[in-house]
Amino acid sequence: MNHLTIINKYYPEGTPLRDIYMRHATSVADLAEELRAAHAPHLDPDQVRSAAMLHDIGIFLTSAPDIHCNGSHPYIKHGPLGAELLRREGAPEWAARVAERHTGVGIGELVPETILEQLICYADKFYSKSGTMQRKTLADVEKSIARFGNENLEKFRILHAKFS
């Protein structure tokens, strides 16, 4: 699967949203590859990169004007929306599941289950699509996640123990 074919279809070159998307996805992919090599060398590096590059494919369908997303859905829905889009595009199910399950540390029934899903979910927490887009410190990530409750913070810490 060529992830750029799908990205190019929905994120045209020369647009602010494309620039934000590619900067974020590339940062997540680079960190995911580093973590894969150290903690999950059995995972296919091409699969890791593709999953990381596509994990946020659904953001353009949401309403997040600060990052140039002018869709009609709430931003929290970008994972399942992206998964739906990837399935329609004929992407592998593993890519759709990563998109579907990466938000937060899992939402409701959509929690990251496979090592690939957990890896991309974890790497994603270290990069925002707004502000400086620089890598966050562990303390900043934990502070951000703690806003959504101790249960979410504990889920993140389990991922951290697995990938740090």
C-alpha positions in Angstrom: 0.0 0.0 0.0 1.3 3.4 -0.9 0.1 5.8 1.9 1.0 8.9 -0.2 -1.6 8.0 -2.8 -4.3 8.3 -0.2 -2.8 11.3 1.5 -2.4 13.1 -1.9 -6.1 12.4 -2.7 -7.4 14.2 0.4 -4.6 16.6 1.3 -3.6 18.6 -1.8 -0.1 19.9 -2.1 0.4 23.6 -1.4 -2.4 23.9 1.2 -1.9 24.8 4.9 -3.7 21.7 6.0 -1.4 19.4 3.9 1.6 21.1 5.5 0.3 20.6 9.0 -0.8 17.0 8.2 2.5 16.0 6.7 4.6 17.6 9.5 2.6 15.9 12.2 2.4 12.5 10.5 6.1 12.5 9.6 7.1 13.3 13.2 4.8 10.5 14.5 6.2 8.1 11.9 9.8 8.9 12.7 9.2 8.4 16.4 7.2 5.2 15.8 10.0 3.8 13.7 12.6 4.6 16.5 10.3 2.9 19.1 9.7 0.0 16.8 13.4 -0.7 16.3 14.0 -0.5 20.1 10.9 -2.3 21.4 9.0 -4.1 18.7 11.6 -5.1 16.0 9.2 -7.9 14.9 6.9 -5.3 13.4 7.2 -4.6 9.7 8.9 -1.1 9.4 6.9 -0.3 6.2 3.6 -1.1 8.0 4.6 1.1 10.9 5.5 4.0 8.7 2.3 3.7 6.6 0.1 3.3 9.7 1.7 6.4 11.3 1.4 8.4 8.1 -2.4 7.6 7.8 -3.5 7.6 11.5 -5.0 11.1 11.2 -6.4 10.8 7.6 -9.9 11.7 8.8 -9.1 15.2 10.3 -10.2 17.1 7.2 -13.7 15.8 7.8 -13.9 17.6 11.2 -14.4 21.1 12.3 -11.1 22.3 13.6 -10.5 25.7 12.0 -7.3 26.4 14.0 -5.6 23.6 11.9 -7.5 24.4 8.7 -10.0 21.5 9.0 -13.4 22.7 7.7 -15.5 19.6 7.9 -18.7 19.2 9.9 -17.9 16.5 12.4 -16.5 17.0 15.9 -12.7 16.6 16.0 -13.0 13.6 18.4 -14.5 11.6 15.6 -11.5 11.9 13.2 -10.3 8.4 14.1 -13.5 6.4 13.2 -14.0 8.7 10.2 -10.5 8.1 9.0 -11.0 4.3 9.4 -14.1 4.5 7.4 -12.3 6.4 4.6 -9.4 4.0 4.6 -11.7 1.0 4.3 -13.5 2.6 1.4 -10.1 3.2 -0.2 -9.2 -0.4 0.1 -6.4 0.1 2.6 -5.5 -2.9 4.8 -7.5 -3.4 7.9 -4.5 -2.8 10.1 -4.2 0.7 8.8 -7.9 1.4 9.3 -7.7 0.0 12.9 -4.8 2.3 13.8 -6.7 5.3 12.6 -9.8 4.2 14.4 -8.1 3.4 17.7 -5.3 6.0 18.1 -7.3 8.9 19.6 -6.4 9.7 23.2 -5.5 6.4 24.7 -8.6 4.8 23.3 -12.2 6.1 23.3 -15.0 3.9 24.5 -14.7 0.5 22.8 -12.1 1.7 20.4 -8.9 1.1 22.4 -5.6 0.2 20.8 -5.2 -3.6 21.0 -2.4 -4.7 18.8 1.2 -3.7 19.3 1.0 -1.7 16.0 -2.1 0.2 17.3 -0.5 0.8 20.7 2.8 2.0 19.1 1.2 4.6 16.9 -1.2 5.7 19.7 1.8 6.2 22.0 4.0 8.0 19.4 1.1 10.3 18.5 0.9 11.7 22.0 4.2 13.4 21.7 3.2 15.7 18.7 0.5 18.2 18.4 -0.9 19.6 15.1 -0.9 23.1 16.5 1.5 25.4 18.2 5.2 24.8 17.7 4.6 21.1 16.7 7.9 20.3 18.5 8.2 17.0 20.4 6.5 17.2 23.8 8.2 16.2 27.0 6.9 13.2 28.9 5.7 15.5 31.6 3.8 17.6 29.1 2.1 14.5 27.6 1.1 13.2 31.0 -0.3 16.7 32.0 -2.3 16.8 28.8 -3.7 13.3 29.3 -4.4 13.8 33.0 -7.0 16.4 32.0 -9.2 13.5 30.8 -8.9 11.6 34.1 -6.6 9.3 36.1 -7.9 6.2 34.2 -6.5 7.7 30.9 -3.3 8.6 32.6 -2.8 5.0 33.8 -3.5 3.7 30.3 -0.9 6.0 28.9 1.6 4.9 31.6 1.1 1.3 30.6 2.0 2.2 27.0 4.9 4.2 28.3 6.3 1.2 30.2 5.9 -0.9 27.0 7.7 1.6 24.7 10.2 3.4 26.9 
